[in-house]
């Protein structure tokens, strides 16, 4: 049977103590979720990744979102 060496990641996971805290509540929005939400608000549909490949169209859309005011 193989011995666990203290420096190995598996050993640290098994015997180590976790540090930090986990956040409470619902998960935060991811960057991609924010993009999709902003596109829906200004009426831009479709695949945002495909749209981002065309720099001119993407820049125009980003400027629209930046200047968009909610009535």
MOPAC internal coordinates of N, CA, C and O (Angstrom, degrees):
PM7 1SCF
backbone

  N    0.0000 0     0.00 0     0.00 0    0    0    0
  C    1.4534 1     0.00 0     0.00 0    1    0    0
  C    1.5305 1   108.76 1     0.00 0    2    1    0
  O    1.2310 1   120.88 1   -44.80 1    3    2    1
  N    1.3117 1   115.92 1   135.20 1    3    2    1
  C    1.4642 1   120.47 1  -176.59 1    5    3    2
  C    1.5238 1   110.97 1   -76.39 1    6    5    3
  O    1.2310 1   121.27 1   -39.96 1    7    6    5
  N    1.3280 1   115.18 1   140.04 1    7    6    5
  C    1.4694 1   120.34 1   175.87 1    9    7    6
  C    1.5140 1   109.48 1   -82.11 1   10    9    7
  O    1.2310 1   121.14 1   -31.06 1   11   10    9
  N    1.3233 1   115.42 1   148.94 1   11   10    9
  C    1.4609 1   119.64 1   175.91 1   13   11   10
  C    1.5088 1   108.98 1   -90.11 1   14   13   11
  O    1.2310 1   120.76 1   -56.66 1   15   14   13
  N    1.2973 1   116.15 1   123.34 1   15   14   13
  C    1.4494 1   121.41 1   177.93 1   17   15   14
  C    1.5232 1   107.60 1   -84.36 1   18   17   15
  O    1.2310 1   120.32 1   -43.02 1   19   18   17
  N    1.3317 1   117.00 1   136.98 1   19   18   17
  C    1.4587 1   120.76 1  -173.45 1   21   19   18
  C    1.5241 1   113.59 1   -60.24 1   22   21   19
  O    1.2310 1   118.91 1   150.29 1   23   22   21
  N    1.3098 1   119.69 1   -29.71 1   23   22   21
  C    1.4532 1   121.74 1  -176.96 1   25   23   22
  C    1.5163 1   114.45 1   -78.23 1   26   25   23
  O    1.2310 1   120.35 1   167.18 1   27   26   25
  N    1.3327 1   116.93 1   -12.82 1   27   26   25
  C    1.4586 1   120.37 1  -177.60 1   29   27   26
  C    1.5135 1   110.91 1   -72.29 1   30   29   27
  O    1.2310 1   121.08 1   -32.42 1   31   30   29
  N    1.3276 1   115.54 1   147.58 1   31   30   29
  C    1.4576 1   121.23 1  -179.04 1   33   31   30
  C    1.5120 1   113.34 1   -61.39 1   34   33   31
  O    1.2310 1   120.17 1   141.77 1   35   34   33
  N    1.3345 1   117.27 1   -38.23 1   35   34   33
  C    1.4569 1   121.09 1  -179.09 1   37   35   34
  C    1.5271 1   110.09 1   -61.81 1   38   37   35
  O    1.2310 1   120.57 1   136.70 1   39   38   37
  N    1.3126 1   116.52 1   -43.30 1   39   38   37
  C    1.4629 1   120.53 1  -179.69 1   41   39   38
  C    1.5285 1   110.25 1   -63.65 1   42   41   39
  O    1.2310 1   120.44 1   137.76 1   43   42   41
  N    1.3287 1   116.76 1   -42.24 1   43   42   41
  C    1.4716 1   120.08 1  -179.83 1   45   43   42
  C    1.5205 1   110.55 1   -63.25 1   46   45   43
  O    1.2310 1   119.96 1   142.62 1   47   46   45
  N    1.3312 1   117.69 1   -37.38 1   47   46   45
  C    1.4637 1   120.81 1  -179.87 1   49   47   46
  C    1.5224 1   110.27 1   -68.24 1   50   49   47
  O    1.2310 1   120.35 1   138.76 1   51   50   49
  N    1.3230 1   116.93 1   -41.24 1   51   50   49
  C    1.4622 1   119.97 1  -176.55 1   53   51   50
  C    1.5238 1   113.42 1   -71.57 1   54   53   51
  O    1.2310 1   119.81 1   141.21 1   55   54   53
  N    1.3271 1   117.97 1   -38.79 1   55   54   53
  C    1.4587 1   119.45 1  -174.49 1   57   55   54
  C    1.5288 1   113.31 1  -110.12 1   58   57   55
  O    1.2310 1   120.15 1   170.84 1   59   58   57
  N    1.3215 1   117.32 1    -9.16 1   59   58   57
  C    1.4545 1   120.00 1  -176.70 1   61   59   58
  C    1.5126 1   112.46 1   -79.67 1   62   61   59
  O    1.2310 1   121.50 1   -15.04 1   63   62   61
  N    1.3155 1   114.74 1   164.96 1   63   62   61
  C    1.4547 1   120.65 1   176.26 1   65   63   62
  C    1.5268 1   108.07 1  -106.50 1   66   65   63
  O    1.2310 1   120.43 1   -46.31 1   67   66   65
  N    1.3243 1   116.78 1   133.69 1   67   66   65
  C    1.4642 1   118.85 1  -179.57 1   69   67   66
  C    1.5263 1   110.92 1   -67.12 1   70   69   67
  O    1.2310 1   121.13 1   -33.58 1   71   70   69
  N    1.3258 1   115.44 1   146.42 1   71   70   69
  C    1.4541 1   120.61 1   178.76 1   73   71   70
  C    1.5162 1   109.22 1  -111.71 1   74   73   71
  O    1.2310 1   120.47 1   -27.57 1   75   74   73
  N    1.2965 1   116.71 1   152.43 1   75   74   73
  C    1.4532 1   121.28 1   176.79 1   77   75   74
  C    1.5135 1   111.57 1    85.95 1   78   77   75
  O    1.2310 1   121.49 1     4.19 1   79   78   77
  N    1.3235 1   114.76 1  -175.81 1   79   78   77
  C    1.4561 1   120.83 1  -177.87 1   81   79   78
  C    1.5249 1   109.46 1  -123.76 1   82   81   79
  O    1.2310 1   121.26 1   -23.31 1   83   82   81
  N    1.2928 1   115.20 1   156.69 1   83   82   81
  C    1.4529 1   119.45 1   171.56 1   85   83   82
  C    1.5209 1   107.16 1   -95.05 1   86   85   83
  O    1.2310 1   120.45 1   -34.17 1   87   86   85
  N    1.3161 1   116.75 1   145.83 1   87   86   85
  C    1.4544 1   119.80 1  -178.18 1   89   87   86
  C    1.5211 1   109.75 1   -75.94 1   90   89   87
  O    1.2310 1   121.44 1   -33.05 1   91   90   89
  N    1.3146 1   114.84 1   146.95 1   91   90   89
  C    1.4557 1   120.76 1   178.80 1   93   91   90
  C    1.5181 1   109.57 1   -94.83 1   94   93   91
  O    1.2310 1   120.71 1   -21.06 1   95   94   93
  N    1.3085 1   116.25 1   158.94 1   95   94   93
  C    1.4534 1   120.45 1   177.18 1   97   95   94
  C    1.5087 1   112.74 1    88.54 1   98   97   95
  O    1.2310 1   122.08 1    12.51 1   99   98   97
  N    1.3193 1   113.63 1  -167.49 1   99   98   97
  C    1.4677 1   118.24 1  -177.70 1  101   99   98
  C    1.5196 1   110.79 1   -74.60 1  102  101   99
  O    1.2310 1   120.32 1   -23.99 1  103  102  101
  N    1.3114 1   116.99 1   156.01 1  103  102  101
  C    1.4645 1   120.06 1  -179.91 1  105  103  102
  C    1.5229 1   110.74 1   -63.52 1  106  105  103
  O    1.2310 1   120.79 1   -32.54 1  107  106  105
  N    1.3139 1   116.09 1   147.46 1  107  106  105
  C    1.4536 1   120.89 1   177.28 1  109  107  106
  C    1.5168 1   109.77 1   -71.96 1  110  109  107
  O    1.2310 1   121.44 1   -20.12 1  111  110  109
  N    1.3269 1   114.85 1   159.88 1  111  110  109
  C    1.4606 1   119.37 1   177.07 1  113  111  110
  C    1.5203 1   109.98 1   -67.88 1  114  113  111
  O    1.2310 1   121.43 1   -38.48 1  115  114  113
  N    1.2990 1   114.87 1   141.52 1  115  114  113
  C    1.4479 1   119.72 1   172.11 1  117  115  114
  C    1.5213 1   108.33 1   -84.25 1  118  117  115
  O    1.2310 1   120.48 1   -16.54 1  119  118  117
  N    1.3199 1   116.70 1   163.46 1  119  118  117
  C    1.4583 1   122.37 1   179.19 1  121  119  118
  C    1.5268 1   110.09 1   -56.46 1  122  121  119
  O    1.2310 1   121.04 1   136.41 1  123  122  121
  N    1.3159 1   115.62 1   -43.59 1  123  122  121
  C    1.4656 1   120.63 1  -179.30 1  125  123  122
  C    1.5260 1   111.29 1   -64.28 1  126  125  123
  O    1.2310 1   119.77 1   142.76 1  127  126  125
  N    1.3210 1   118.04 1   -37.24 1  127  126  125
  C    1.4596 1   121.54 1   178.08 1  129  127  126
  C    1.5230 1   110.79 1   -62.89 1  130  129  127
  O    1.2310 1   120.51 1   140.24 1  131  130  129
  N    1.3366 1   116.63 1   -39.76 1  131  130  129
  C    1.4599 1   120.48 1   178.69 1  133  131  130
  C    1.5237 1   111.46 1   -64.88 1  134  133  131
  O    1.2310 1   120.15 1   140.83 1  135  134  133
  N    1.3206 1   117.33 1   -39.17 1  135  134  133
  C    1.4620 1   120.46 1   178.33 1  137  135  134
  C    1.5185 1   110.29 1   -63.30 1  138  137  135
  O    1.2310 1   120.37 1   133.42 1  139  138  137
  N    1.3169 1   116.91 1   -46.58 1  139  138  137
  C    1.4608 1   120.54 1  -179.69 1  141  139  138
  C    1.5266 1   111.25 1   -61.98 1  142  141  139
  O    1.2310 1   120.11 1   139.50 1  143  142  141
  N    1.3239 1   117.39 1   -40.50 1  143  142  141
  C    1.4536 1   121.88 1   179.99 1  145  143  142
  C    1.5336 1   110.16 1   -65.48 1  146  145  143
  O    1.2310 1   120.13 1   136.60 1  147  146  145
  N    1.3339 1   117.36 1   -43.40 1  147  146  145
  C    1.4575 1   120.67 1   178.62 1  149  147  146
  C    1.5230 1   111.66 1   -64.33 1  150  149  147
  O    1.2310 1   120.09 1   140.57 1  151  150  149
  N    1.3112 1   117.42 1   -39.43 1  151  150  149
  C    1.4615 1   120.44 1   178.55 1  153  151  150
  C    1.5253 1   111.25 1   -63.74 1  154  153  151
  O    1.2310 1   120.26 1   140.28 1  155  154  153
  N    1.3222 1   117.11 1   -39.72 1  155  154  153
  C    1.4618 1   120.07 1   178.34 1  157  155  154
  C    1.5258 1   110.87 1   -63.53 1  158  157  155
  O    1.2310 1   120.08 1   142.37 1  159  158  157
  N    1.3445 1   117.46 1   -37.63 1  159  158  157
  C    1.4634 1   121.35 1  -178.06 1  161  159  158
  C    1.5269 1   112.05 1   -65.06 1  162  161  159
  O    1.2310 1   119.99 1   142.74 1  163  162  161
  N    1.3301 1   117.62 1   -37.26 1  163  162  161
  C    1.4659 1   120.16 1  -178.19 1  165  163  162
  C    1.5208 1   112.33 1   -94.68 1  166  165  163
  O    1.2310 1   120.19 1  -177.94 1  167  166  165
  N    1.3137 1   117.24 1     2.06 1  167  166  165
  C    1.4599 1   120.42 1   176.62 1  169  167  166
  C    1.5094 1   114.70 1    85.11 1  170  169  167
  O    1.2310 1   119.89 1  -168.65 1  171  170  169
  N    1.3281 1   117.81 1    11.35 1  171  170  169
  C    1.4590 1   120.49 1   177.32 1  173  171  170
  C    1.5144 1   109.21 1   -85.03 1  174  173  171
  O    1.2310 1   120.53 1   -62.23 1  175  174  173
  N    1.2925 1   116.60 1   117.77 1  175  174  173
  C    1.4572 1   119.89 1  -178.41 1  177  175  174
  C    1.5096 1   110.91 1  -108.81 1  178  177  175
  O    1.2310 1   121.16 1     6.37 1  179  178  177
  N    1.2878 1   115.39 1  -173.63 1  179  178  177
  C    1.4538 1   119.89 1   176.37 1  181  179  178
  C    1.5141 1   112.94 1    88.64 1  182  181  179
  O    1.2310 1   121.81 1    11.27 1  183  182  181
  N    1.2973 1   114.13 1  -168.73 1  183  182  181
  C    1.4577 1   121.74 1  -176.49 1  185  183  182
  C    1.5246 1   109.79 1   -85.98 1  186  185  183
  O    1.2310 1   120.08 1   -66.54 1  187  186  185
  N    1.3191 1   117.46 1   113.46 1  187  186  185
  C    1.4628 1   121.14 1  -175.84 1  189  187  186
  C    1.5189 1   111.57 1   -68.66 1  190  189  187
  O    1.2310 1   119.87 1   150.53 1  191  190  189
  N    1.3252 1   117.85 1   -29.47 1  191  190  189
  C    1.4648 1   120.05 1   179.53 1  193  191  190
  C    1.5256 1   110.72 1   -67.67 1  194  193  191
  O    1.2310 1   120.92 1   140.42 1  195  194  193
  N    1.3044 1   115.84 1   -39.58 1  195  194  193
  C    1.4609 1   119.97 1   177.59 1  197  195  194
  C    1.5256 1   110.09 1   -67.68 1  198  197  195
  O    1.2310 1   120.42 1   140.01 1  199  198  197
  N    1.3232 1   116.81 1   -39.99 1  199  198  197
  C    1.4558 1   121.71 1   178.46 1  201  199  198
  C    1.5280 1   111.19 1   -63.60 1  202  201  199
  O    1.2310 1   120.14 1   143.58 1  203  202  201
  N    1.3279 1   117.34 1   -36.42 1  203  202  201
  C    1.4605 1   121.24 1  -178.28 1  205  203  202
  C    1.5324 1   112.55 1   -68.57 1  206  205  203
  O    1.2310 1   119.74 1   163.67 1  207  206  205
  N    1.3185 1   118.11 1   -16.33 1  207  206  205
  C    1.4601 1   121.10 1   178.91 1  209  207  206
  C    1.5272 1   111.96 1   -70.12 1  210  209  207
  O    1.2310 1   120.55 1   153.68 1  211  210  209
  N    1.3371 1   116.56 1   -26.32 1  211  210  209
  C    1.4640 1   121.51 1   177.73 1  213  211  210
  C    1.5293 1   107.56 1   -96.72 1  214  213  211
  O    1.2310 1   120.66 1   -76.19 1  215  214  213
  N    1.3167 1   116.35 1   103.81 1  215  214  213
  C    1.4700 1   121.01 1  -172.72 1  217  215  214
  C    1.5198 1   113.50 1   -58.41 1  218  217  215
  O    1.2310 1   120.28 1   138.11 1  219  218  217
  N    1.3189 1   117.08 1   -41.89 1  219  218  217
  C    1.4635 1   120.04 1  -177.59 1  221  219  218
  C    1.5280 1   111.56 1   -64.93 1  222  221  219
  O    1.2310 1   120.88 1   133.29 1  223  222  221
  N    1.3332 1   115.92 1   -46.71 1  223  222  221
  C    1.4794 1   119.33 1   178.68 1  225  223  222
  C    1.5200 1   110.61 1   -65.68 1  226  225  223
  O    1.2310 1   119.89 1   140.35 1  227  226  225
  N    1.3389 1   117.82 1   -39.65 1  227  226  225
  C    1.4629 1   121.41 1  -179.70 1  229  227  226
  C    1.5270 1   110.58 1   -64.86 1  230  229  227
  O    1.2310 1   120.36 1   135.33 1  231  230  229
  N    1.3386 1   116.92 1   -44.67 1  231  230  229
  C    1.4644 1   121.12 1   179.31 1  233  231  230
  C    1.5265 1   110.47 1   -61.03 1  234  233  231
  O    1.2310 1   120.01 1   137.24 1  235  234  233
  N    1.3277 1   117.58 1   -42.76 1  235  234  233
  C    1.4601 1   121.50 1   178.65 1  237  235  234
  C    1.5268 1   110.51 1   -62.10 1  238  237  235
  O    1.2310 1   120.46 1   138.36 1  239  238  237
  N    1.3150 1   116.73 1   -41.64 1  239  238  237
  C    1.4562 1   120.15 1   179.55 1  241  239  238
  C    1.5284 1   111.51 1   -67.53 1  242  241  239
  O    1.2310 1   120.24 1   138.59 1  243  242  241
  N    1.3236 1   117.14 1   -41.41 1  243  242  241
  C    1.4632 1   120.78 1   179.01 1  245  243  242
  C    1.5217 1   109.93 1   -62.51 1  246  245  243
  O    1.2310 1   120.16 1   137.85 1  247  246  245
  N    1.3256 1   117.29 1   -42.15 1  247  246  245
  C    1.4655 1   119.99 1   177.48 1  249  247  246
  C    1.5168 1   111.79 1   -64.22 1  250  249  247
  O    1.2310 1   119.94 1   143.46 1  251  250  249
  N    1.3242 1   117.72 1   -36.54 1  251  250  249
  C    1.4562 1   121.52 1   176.40 1  253  251  250
  C    1.5234 1   110.54 1   -63.16 1  254  253  251
  O    1.2310 1   120.49 1   135.58 1  255  254  253
  N    1.3239 1   116.66 1   -44.42 1  255  254  253
  C    1.4626 1   120.72 1  -179.46 1  257  255  254
  C    1.5251 1   110.13 1   -66.05 1  258  257  255
  O    1.2310 1   119.99 1   139.31 1  259  258  257
  N    1.3397 1   117.62 1   -40.69 1  259  258  257
  C    1.4642 1   120.61 1  -179.84 1  261  259  258
  C    1.5238 1   112.02 1   -63.72 1  262  261  259
  O    1.2310 1   120.53 1   144.63 1  263  262  261
  N    1.3260 1   116.59 1   -35.37 1  263  262  261
  C    1.4632 1   120.90 1  -176.85 1  265  263  262
  C    1.5236 1   113.32 1   -94.27 1  266  265  263
  O    1.2310 1   120.25 1  -178.52 1  267  266  265
  N    1.3070 1   117.13 1     1.48 1  267  266  265
  C    1.4659 1   122.06 1  -176.93 1  269  267  266
  C    1.5196 1   110.37 1   -73.93 1  270  269  267
  O    1.2310 1   120.79 1   -50.41 1  271  270  269
  N    1.2998 1   116.09 1   129.59 1  271  270  269
  C    1.4738 1   122.02 1   176.49 1  273  271  270
  C    1.5105 1   108.88 1  -113.55 1  274  273  271
  O    1.2310 1   120.36 1   -45.71 1  275  274  273
  N    1.3068 1   116.92 1   134.29 1  275  274  273
  C    1.4674 1   121.79 1   177.36 1  277  275  274
  C    1.5243 1   107.33 1   -78.66 1  278  277  275
  O    1.2310 1   120.17 1   -53.73 1  279  278  277
  N    1.3524 1   117.28 1   126.27 1  279  278  277
  C    1.4727 1   119.55 1  -178.68 1  281  279  278
  C    1.5032 1   113.22 1   -67.40 1  282  281  279
  O    1.2310 1   120.10 1   180.00 1  283  282  281

